[in-house]
């Protein structure tokens, strides 16, 4: 726990200035996080990020994560749309299966592209949310972090009924509900200071839905890790695991806020 807290404090101290400043430095940081996230996914399948397929996957994840203002400039410069760029990458991956005589297979192409969308979409909306205003990023972080903390401590104190033992043995129904309740309380406190121009009932409803989706995002990553037989997605954050271990909830919550038109 001590190592977990120390790592969290150091990571926050490095991360928060980028979030506050935004603009290109924040975009570059998010690109780096997306690249590391893809690296963690590919490593589960023993695929090197520096292989042909790894580099193509990296190009694809950056293409998806790219903010709209930057994407439009790239599209105008190379005269290819985003879907055309992604289609070319998929075709190159499929051609590569022939060149290596099926040592690299169609199934692995599917895994790479699923990983690209899993990682890339979430981080794309990370940038889009920051562009909408720092308050929205803070709200998302408040919901996710309070859910995570609430689920952990309520689960440890009151947890008796397993939530989904086949996927995450330590999670409990009590922790799941506790995470939602703590997220709602944290959102009320946040709104008291932030005063977002939004209907109060709607804000609390969004907090509940985001808390649920965030916990499901956590379970999605747990299911992926269990399937591939790994404990953590990486070791870059001592006591926390990898980038995906820390951002698994956010990369579900941030798109949600846009999909339901709470942002944008």
DRENMI-992115 format. One record per residue (C-alpha): residue number from 0; x, y, z; residue in three letters. Coordinates in steps of 0.2 Angstrom, whole numbers. Each point is the difference from the previous one (the first is absolute). Layout:
N
LOVO | NUM | X | Y | Z | ALA
...
//
This chain:
264
LOVO | 0 | 0 | 0 | 0 | UNK
LOVO | 1 | 14 | 12 | 4 | UNK
LOVO | 2 | 8 | -3 | -17 | UNK
LOVO | 3 | -17 | 3 | -8 | UNK
LOVO | 4 | -2 | 16 | 9 | UNK
LOVO | 5 | 17 | 7 | -4 | UNK
LOVO | 6 | -1 | -5 | -19 | UNK
LOVO | 7 | -17 | 8 | 0 | UNK
LOVO | 8 | 6 | 16 | 7 | UNK
LOVO | 9 | 15 | 1 | -12 | UNK
LOVO | 10 | -10 | -4 | -15 | UNK
LOVO | 11 | -13 | 13 | 4 | UNK
LOVO | 12 | 13 | 13 | 3 | UNK
LOVO | 13 | 7 | -4 | -18 | UNK
LOVO | 14 | -17 | -2 | -8 | UNK
LOVO | 15 | -10 | 15 | 7 | UNK
LOVO | 16 | 10 | 14 | -8 | UNK
LOVO | 17 | -3 | -8 | -17 | UNK
LOVO | 18 | -18 | -1 | 3 | UNK
LOVO | 19 | -1 | 18 | 6 | UNK
LOVO | 20 | 10 | 7 | -14 | UNK
LOVO | 21 | -8 | -10 | -14 | UNK
LOVO | 22 | 4 | 4 | -18 | UNK
LOVO | 23 | 14 | -9 | -9 | UNK
LOVO | 24 | 10 | -6 | 15 | UNK
LOVO | 25 | -16 | -9 | 7 | UNK
LOVO | 26 | -3 | -7 | -17 | UNK
LOVO | 27 | 18 | -7 | -2 | UNK
LOVO | 28 | -2 | -7 | 18 | UNK
LOVO | 29 | -16 | -9 | -5 | UNK
LOVO | 30 | 8 | -7 | -16 | UNK
LOVO | 31 | 14 | -7 | 11 | UNK
LOVO | 32 | -13 | -8 | 12 | UNK
LOVO | 33 | -9 | -7 | -15 | UNK
LOVO | 34 | 16 | -8 | -7 | UNK
LOVO | 35 | 4 | -7 | 17 | UNK
LOVO | 36 | -17 | -7 | 2 | UNK
LOVO | 37 | 1 | -9 | -17 | UNK
LOVO | 38 | 17 | -6 | 4 | UNK
LOVO | 39 | -8 | -8 | 16 | UNK
LOVO | 40 | -13 | -8 | -10 | UNK
LOVO | 41 | 12 | -7 | -14 | UNK
LOVO | 42 | 11 | -7 | 14 | UNK
LOVO | 43 | -14 | -11 | 6 | UNK
LOVO | 44 | 1 | -8 | -17 | UNK
LOVO | 45 | 19 | 0 | -1 | UNK
LOVO | 46 | 0 | 13 | -14 | UNK
LOVO | 47 | 14 | 12 | 0 | UNK
LOVO | 48 | -5 | 18 | -2 | UNK
LOVO | 49 | 16 | 2 | -11 | UNK
LOVO | 50 | -6 | -14 | -12 | UNK
LOVO | 51 | -8 | 4 | -17 | UNK
LOVO | 52 | -17 | -4 | 7 | UNK
LOVO | 53 | 4 | 10 | 16 | UNK
LOVO | 54 | 5 | 16 | -9 | UNK
LOVO | 55 | -16 | -1 | -11 | UNK
LOVO | 56 | -10 | -2 | 16 | UNK
LOVO | 57 | 9 | 15 | 7 | UNK
LOVO | 58 | -4 | 10 | -15 | UNK
LOVO | 59 | -19 | -5 | 1 | UNK
LOVO | 60 | -1 | 4 | 18 | UNK
LOVO | 61 | 7 | 17 | -2 | UNK
LOVO | 62 | -12 | 3 | -15 | UNK
LOVO | 63 | -15 | -4 | 11 | UNK
LOVO | 64 | 6 | 9 | 15 | UNK
LOVO | 65 | 4 | 16 | -10 | UNK
LOVO | 66 | -11 | 15 | 5 | UNK
LOVO | 67 | -11 | 6 | -14 | UNK
LOVO | 68 | 9 | 17 | -3 | UNK
LOVO | 69 | 16 | -10 | -3 | UNK
LOVO | 70 | -8 | -14 | -10 | UNK
LOVO | 71 | -8 | 13 | -12 | UNK
LOVO | 72 | 18 | 7 | -3 | UNK
LOVO | 73 | 7 | -17 | -4 | UNK
LOVO | 74 | -14 | -5 | -11 | UNK
LOVO | 75 | 2 | 16 | -10 | UNK
LOVO | 76 | 19 | -3 | -1 | UNK
LOVO | 77 | 0 | -18 | -6 | UNK
LOVO | 78 | -17 | 0 | -9 | UNK
LOVO | 79 | -6 | -15 | 10 | UNK
LOVO | 80 | -15 | -1 | 12 | UNK
LOVO | 81 | 2 | -8 | 17 | UNK
LOVO | 82 | -10 | -15 | -6 | UNK
LOVO | 83 | 11 | -1 | -15 | UNK
LOVO | 84 | 16 | 0 | 10 | UNK
LOVO | 85 | -7 | -13 | 12 | UNK
LOVO | 86 | -6 | -11 | -15 | UNK
LOVO | 87 | 18 | 1 | -8 | UNK
LOVO | 88 | 7 | -6 | 17 | UNK
LOVO | 89 | -12 | -14 | 0 | UNK
LOVO | 90 | 4 | -5 | -18 | UNK
LOVO | 91 | 19 | 1 | 4 | UNK
LOVO | 92 | -2 | -11 | 15 | UNK
LOVO | 93 | -10 | -13 | -11 | UNK
LOVO | 94 | 13 | 1 | -13 | UNK
LOVO | 95 | 14 | -4 | 13 | UNK
LOVO | 96 | -9 | -16 | 5 | UNK
LOVO | 97 | 4 | -6 | -18 | UNK
LOVO | 98 | 18 | 6 | 0 | UNK
LOVO | 99 | 4 | -9 | 16 | UNK
LOVO | 100 | -10 | -16 | -6 | UNK
LOVO | 101 | -13 | 1 | 14 | UNK
LOVO | 102 | 13 | 1 | 14 | UNK
LOVO | 103 | -10 | 16 | 3 | UNK
LOVO | 104 | -18 | -4 | -2 | UNK
LOVO | 105 | -17 | 7 | -3 | UNK
LOVO | 106 | -5 | -3 | 18 | UNK
LOVO | 107 | 15 | 11 | 6 | UNK
LOVO | 108 | -5 | 14 | -12 | UNK
LOVO | 109 | -17 | 0 | 8 | UNK
LOVO | 110 | 8 | 0 | 18 | UNK
LOVO | 111 | 11 | 15 | -5 | UNK
LOVO | 112 | -14 | 10 | -8 | UNK
LOVO | 113 | -12 | -4 | 15 | UNK
LOVO | 114 | 14 | 6 | 12 | UNK
LOVO | 115 | 3 | 16 | -11 | UNK
LOVO | 116 | -19 | 5 | 2 | UNK
LOVO | 117 | 0 | -5 | 18 | UNK
LOVO | 118 | 14 | 11 | 4 | UNK
LOVO | 119 | -1 | 13 | -13 | UNK
LOVO | 120 | -18 | 5 | 2 | UNK
LOVO | 121 | 1 | 3 | 19 | UNK
LOVO | 122 | 16 | 11 | -2 | UNK
LOVO | 123 | -8 | 10 | -15 | UNK
LOVO | 124 | -14 | 5 | 12 | UNK
LOVO | 125 | 12 | 4 | 13 | UNK
LOVO | 126 | 7 | 14 | -11 | UNK
LOVO | 127 | -18 | 5 | -6 | UNK
LOVO | 128 | -6 | 1 | 18 | UNK
LOVO | 129 | 15 | 11 | 5 | UNK
LOVO | 130 | -4 | 11 | -15 | UNK
LOVO | 131 | -18 | 2 | 6 | UNK
LOVO | 132 | 7 | 7 | 16 | UNK
LOVO | 133 | 11 | -5 | 15 | UNK
LOVO | 134 | -16 | -1 | 11 | UNK
LOVO | 135 | -6 | -15 | -10 | UNK
LOVO | 136 | 17 | -9 | 2 | UNK
LOVO | 137 | 0 | 3 | 19 | UNK
LOVO | 138 | -18 | -6 | 1 | UNK
LOVO | 139 | 4 | -17 | -9 | UNK
LOVO | 140 | 15 | -2 | 11 | UNK
LOVO | 141 | -10 | 4 | 16 | UNK
LOVO | 142 | -13 | -13 | -5 | UNK
LOVO | 143 | 13 | -14 | -5 | UNK
LOVO | 144 | 12 | 3 | 14 | UNK
LOVO | 145 | -14 | 1 | 13 | UNK
LOVO | 146 | -9 | -15 | -7 | UNK
LOVO | 147 | 17 | -10 | 1 | UNK
LOVO | 148 | 3 | 5 | 18 | UNK
LOVO | 149 | -17 | -2 | 5 | UNK
LOVO | 150 | -2 | -18 | -7 | UNK
LOVO | 151 | 17 | -4 | 8 | UNK
LOVO | 152 | -3 | 6 | 17 | UNK
LOVO | 153 | -19 | -5 | 1 | UNK
LOVO | 154 | 4 | -17 | -7 | UNK
LOVO | 155 | 14 | -3 | 12 | UNK
LOVO | 156 | -11 | 5 | 15 | UNK
LOVO | 157 | -17 | -6 | -5 | UNK
LOVO | 158 | 3 | -12 | -15 | UNK
LOVO | 159 | -8 | -17 | 1 | UNK
LOVO | 160 | -8 | -4 | -16 | UNK
LOVO | 161 | 12 | -2 | -15 | UNK
LOVO | 162 | -4 | 10 | -15 | UNK
LOVO | 163 | 8 | -10 | -14 | UNK
LOVO | 164 | 12 | -12 | 7 | UNK
LOVO | 165 | 4 | -8 | -16 | UNK
LOVO | 166 | 7 | 16 | -6 | UNK
LOVO | 167 | 5 | 10 | 15 | UNK
LOVO | 168 | 0 | -11 | 16 | UNK
LOVO | 169 | 2 | 15 | 12 | UNK
LOVO | 170 | -14 | 11 | -6 | UNK
LOVO | 171 | -16 | -1 | 10 | UNK
LOVO | 172 | -18 | 6 | -3 | UNK
LOVO | 173 | 1 | 11 | 16 | UNK
LOVO | 174 | 16 | 8 | -7 | UNK
LOVO | 175 | -8 | 3 | -17 | UNK
LOVO | 176 | -15 | 9 | 8 | UNK
LOVO | 177 | 12 | 9 | 12 | UNK
LOVO | 178 | 10 | 7 | -14 | UNK
LOVO | 179 | -16 | 7 | -8 | UNK
LOVO | 180 | -5 | 8 | 16 | UNK
LOVO | 181 | 17 | 8 | 3 | UNK
LOVO | 182 | 0 | 6 | -18 | UNK
LOVO | 183 | -16 | 9 | 3 | UNK
LOVO | 184 | 6 | 8 | 16 | UNK
LOVO | 185 | 16 | 5 | -8 | UNK
LOVO | 186 | -10 | 8 | -15 | UNK
LOVO | 187 | -11 | 10 | 12 | UNK
LOVO | 188 | 16 | 7 | 8 | UNK
LOVO | 189 | 8 | 3 | -17 | UNK
LOVO | 190 | -16 | 9 | -6 | UNK
LOVO | 191 | 0 | 11 | 15 | UNK
LOVO | 192 | 17 | 7 | -4 | UNK
LOVO | 193 | 0 | -1 | -20 | UNK
LOVO | 194 | -18 | 6 | -3 | UNK
LOVO | 195 | -2 | -8 | -17 | UNK
LOVO | 196 | -14 | 7 | -10 | UNK
LOVO | 197 | -10 | -16 | 0 | UNK
LOVO | 198 | -16 | -7 | 8 | UNK
LOVO | 199 | 4 | -7 | 17 | UNK
LOVO | 200 | -11 | -15 | -2 | UNK
LOVO | 201 | 8 | -4 | -17 | UNK
LOVO | 202 | 18 | 2 | 7 | UNK
LOVO | 203 | -4 | -12 | 14 | UNK
LOVO | 204 | -8 | -12 | -13 | UNK
LOVO | 205 | 16 | 1 | -10 | UNK
LOVO | 206 | 11 | -3 | 15 | UNK
LOVO | 207 | -10 | -16 | 4 | UNK
LOVO | 208 | 1 | -6 | -18 | UNK
LOVO | 209 | 19 | 5 | -2 | UNK
LOVO | 210 | 4 | -9 | 16 | UNK
LOVO | 211 | -9 | -16 | -6 | UNK
LOVO | 212 | 9 | 1 | -17 | UNK
LOVO | 213 | 16 | 3 | 8 | UNK
LOVO | 214 | -1 | -15 | 11 | UNK
LOVO | 215 | -5 | -10 | -16 | UNK
LOVO | 216 | 15 | 7 | -9 | UNK
LOVO | 217 | 11 | -6 | 14 | UNK
LOVO | 218 | -8 | -18 | -1 | UNK
LOVO | 219 | 3 | 0 | -19 | UNK
LOVO | 220 | 19 | 2 | 3 | UNK
LOVO | 221 | -1 | -13 | 14 | UNK
LOVO | 222 | -8 | -12 | -13 | UNK
LOVO | 223 | 13 | 4 | -13 | UNK
LOVO | 224 | 14 | -3 | 13 | UNK
LOVO | 225 | -8 | -16 | 6 | UNK
LOVO | 226 | -2 | -6 | -17 | UNK
LOVO | 227 | 19 | 3 | -4 | UNK
LOVO | 228 | 6 | -6 | 17 | UNK
LOVO | 229 | 8 | 16 | 6 | UNK
LOVO | 230 | -2 | 8 | 17 | UNK
LOVO | 231 | 3 | 18 | -6 | UNK
LOVO | 232 | 0 | 8 | -17 | UNK
LOVO | 233 | 18 | 7 | 4 | UNK
LOVO | 234 | 12 | 6 | 13 | UNK
LOVO | 235 | 3 | 18 | -4 | UNK
LOVO | 236 | -10 | 6 | 16 | UNK
LOVO | 237 | 7 | -10 | 15 | UNK
LOVO | 238 | -15 | -5 | 11 | UNK
LOVO | 239 | -12 | 4 | -13 | UNK
LOVO | 240 | 5 | -11 | -15 | UNK
LOVO | 241 | 0 | 7 | -18 | UNK
LOVO | 242 | -8 | 15 | -9 | UNK
LOVO | 243 | -16 | -10 | -4 | UNK
LOVO | 244 | -1 | -6 | 18 | UNK
LOVO | 245 | -2 | 19 | 5 | UNK
LOVO | 246 | -10 | 6 | -15 | UNK
LOVO | 247 | -11 | -15 | -3 | UNK
LOVO | 248 | -15 | 9 | 7 | UNK
LOVO | 249 | 3 | 17 | -8 | UNK
LOVO | 250 | 1 | -7 | -17 | UNK
LOVO | 251 | -18 | -6 | 2 | UNK
LOVO | 252 | -6 | 15 | 9 | UNK
LOVO | 253 | 7 | 14 | -11 | UNK
LOVO | 254 | -8 | -6 | -16 | UNK
LOVO | 255 | -17 | -3 | 10 | UNK
LOVO | 256 | 0 | 18 | 4 | UNK
LOVO | 257 | 1 | 5 | -18 | UNK
LOVO | 258 | -12 | -14 | -6 | UNK
LOVO | 259 | -14 | 6 | 11 | UNK
LOVO | 260 | 4 | 18 | -5 | UNK
LOVO | 261 | 4 | 5 | 18 | UNK
LOVO | 262 | 15 | 8 | -8 | UNK
LOVO | 263 | 0 | 7 | -18 | UNK
//
